[in-house]
Every structure is written in structure tokens, then in C-alpha cells.
Amino acid sequence: MNRTLILSKLRVELRRKQSDYLTEKLILNWVTQFLDELSISHSSQIRSWQKEYFMSKLNNGNLYSRDELLQARSSLLFLFDKVLGKGIGIELNPARDEYEAAPGVFRVTG
């Protein structure tokens, strides 16, 4: 699913949850920042470790308050649990990531 569809499904899930407009805007902001920061254009590029990487980058800069970091973490958890983990075939199990080839490495299986 491409980036536009990810954000669209996120909006649908937020409205299904009956979130208010400000909450929806805040979550969309954090998810958009996450997708921009990691140059993600398709859901097949998303891995579970990227969530922790993004959070550590936010935390290292000391630009965000503790509340903002919690908002970012909650937004990413909502994205991963409700949008990406819901019937689209993406396995976000961290154990699976250990056996994947490094990015840019072509692997031939026999």
C-alpha cells in the first residue's frame, strides 16, 4: 500500500475510533514526519525497528518534551497496530527482521 493509502487508512481508523479533529491532526502529523524522516513511500518498506529508531532520533535532539515524545510513540503504535497490522499481510514481528538481508543486498534462495 502506498503512502497516500497508508494515511487514508489511518484517517479512517481514527474516525472509526471517534477521535476529535485535533487528535487526528496530531497523529497524522507524527506519522507523516515518521514517513518523511525514513523516506517511506510504500508499506513494504516499513520494519518494526524503524519505530524505535525514529523515537531515539526524536529523543536525542532534546527538542521535544516528554509529552510530545509520548504522543509520537502512541501515534506510531496506533499506525503499526491498527493500520499496518490489519489484514494487509505485513508481518511486523521483530524476530522476522533478524533473518532478512541487509538493505541493498540481493539474496538468492534455492
N, C-alpha and C positions, 0 to 999 in steps of 0.2 A: 504494500500500500504506500502510495507516495505521500509526501509531506502535507499536501493540501488535504488529503483524505484523513491523515492522522489527526490534524487539527479539527477537521469537521466532526470526526467521531468523538473527539474529546468534548467538543461543544454539545453534542447530542447526549453524551453520558452525564455531563454537568447539568443539563436541563432536565434530564430524567431524574437526577438526584434532587432537583428543585433548588439548586444553588442560586443565590442572588446575583445580580449583574456584576457587582464589584468583585465578588469571589471568582466568577467566571473570567473576568478580565485579568485578575491577578494570576490565576492558574495558567491561562493562555500566554501571559507574558513570560512566566518562568519556563514553560515548555518550549516556547519559541526561542528563548535565549539558549536553552539546552540544545535544541536542534541546530541553531546558528553556530554555537560555540564548537560543536563537534562536526559541523558540515554534513549533517544527516539530511539526505533527500529522499530516502526510502526506508521503510520499516525493516528491511532485511539487513540494514547496516547497524541496527541497534543491538547492543550487547548489554548484559547486566552490569558489567564492570564500569561502563560509561557513566552510570548514575553516581557511583562513588567517586569517580574521577572528577566529574563536574562539581560535586559537592566539596571536594577537597580544594579545587581551584577557587571556589567562592570563599571558602574558609581561610585560605592562605592570604588573600588580599586584605583582610580586615576592613573591607569597605562596607560589609553588610552586618547588620545587628543580628543578635541571636534569633529574634522573632522572624526576620527575613529569611534566615537560613532554614528555620523550621517550615516556613511557608514553601520555600523552594523544594525541600525534601518531601513534604506532603504532596506537592504538585507532581513531582516525579513518580512517587509511589502510586498516585492515582492514575497517571499515564500508563505505568507498567502493569498495574493490576487490572484496571477496568477497561482500558482501551486496547493495549497490545496483547494482553493475555486472554482475550475473549474471543476464542473461536477463529483465529486467523492463522493458526499454525506456527506461531513464533514460540520457540522454546526458550524461555529466559532462565533456565536452570544454570547456576554458576558452574556446576560440575561439567556441563557440556562444553563450556568455553575453554576449559583446560586442554581439550583434545583437538581444538580447531587449529588450523595452520595460522601462522603469523600473517598479518595483513600484507598483501602483495606477494605472497608465496603461493605458487601453483603447486597443488598436490595431486599426484596421480594415484588413484586407487585401483587395485586389481581385482 
